Amino acid sequence: MKKGDKVRFLSEVGGGKVAGFQGKNIVLVEDEDGFEIPMPINEVVVVEQDDYAMGKMISAKMDAKQKAEEHANTELHQDSRSIKAILNEHDTDIEEEEYDPADREVTFVKHIQERTGGNKLSAYLAFVPIDIKEVTNTRFETYMVNDSNYYLHYTYLVAEGNAWTLKAEGEIEPNTKLFIEEFGREALNEMEHIAIQMIAYKKEKPFLLKPATDVQFRLDPVKFYKLHLFGENDFFETPAYLFTIVENDEVARPLVIDSKRLKEQMYKDEKVIANTGKKKSKKDDGTLVVDLHADEVLETTAGMNSADILHYQMDVFTKTMNEYKNKKGQKIVFIHGKGEGVLRQALIHELNYRYKSCSYQDASFQEYGYGATQVTIK
């Protein structure tokens, strides 16, 4: 690292050009406004070297060595020493004169500082708008946030259908955040299904073993157009959209789960009673009507959060589709309500990926308003 190099901050947003050094461990970084920011050397990383300065330094050394050789040849008859000895003497003088502590390789490694309460695992996936004032047009940055005293080795994956693609993998140091990528809105449709896998550990000291983490998220691209989605947080100076991966050793409730396990847990807790008697009905023309409102498919939602209810509603939808998937021409109207459109989006996603042979459209406005989708089995 030397003057003129372009650098990026590891633990903060920003960077600039190396303007100088203070002592052995502090580098002065000049930002785009001309302010010099002191930063620990191990908190910055070089992203672009000053090739011109490097070339100039190499050229100067070569010129000095050539002059030393010419000087040695002219004085050879006056000095009984060998040419090699004379050249070595001049090389030593040049190195001593041109030595700059800033040219030394950085070998200092900062000792990992643990914090009180950090032995409980907490980690987040964060999406940060680059320009929060232009939320409808801005690009976004993705970060992994490690809010614990553990190292985390992670994989970040996205899926289309049943095929997964690895987007990033690596190690995050304790109590830091790591930049993953920058993306635009055109990439949001390819990021609807995200998975994070992690293992946690410490280095050079004993630690309590943490279970491996595997969490999947559903990302709604429409929400990225809404300013209120991005909130104040403890990790970024600007508002961000945070997904909890694990918090205080509690793994986030997965957004893609086994419906059988969900039902088993419901009946085990005896807090949720399914209502199978009034969610389906048939019209005179044979059209099946399935009401997915929570109060129609469940007797009570006590002890359930919105994710639990959504999973149960989707379970009813999937069972209905599987029951009638071989009855060509069968029309099914799913009443999901208007609301925020979360249930409707989930239905459309499943129809596009799991039931591609079926067609769908908005159901009759006169009969169901804006809150129903009609599916035709083909």
CORNORQUI-V897068 format. One record per helix or strand of 2 or more residues. SS is the DSSP state (helix for helix, strand for strand). FROM is the first residue (numbers start at 1). TO is the last residue. If there is no record, write none. Layout:
{{SS/FROM/TO} {SS/FROM/TO}}
//
This chain:
{{strand/6/9} {strand/15/22} {strand/26/30} {strand/36/40} {helix/41/43} {strand/44/48} {helix/51/74} {helix/76/78} {helix/83/98} {helix/101/103} {strand/123/129} {helix/132/134} {strand/140/146} {strand/151/160} {strand/163/172} {strand/176/183} {helix/185/190} {strand/193/201} {strand/213/218} {helix/221/225} {helix/227/229} {strand/240/247} {strand/250/251} {helix/259/269} {strand/280/282} {strand/288/291} {helix/294/297} {helix/306/324} {strand/331/335} {helix/342/353} {strand/359/362} {helix/365/368} {strand/372/376}}
//
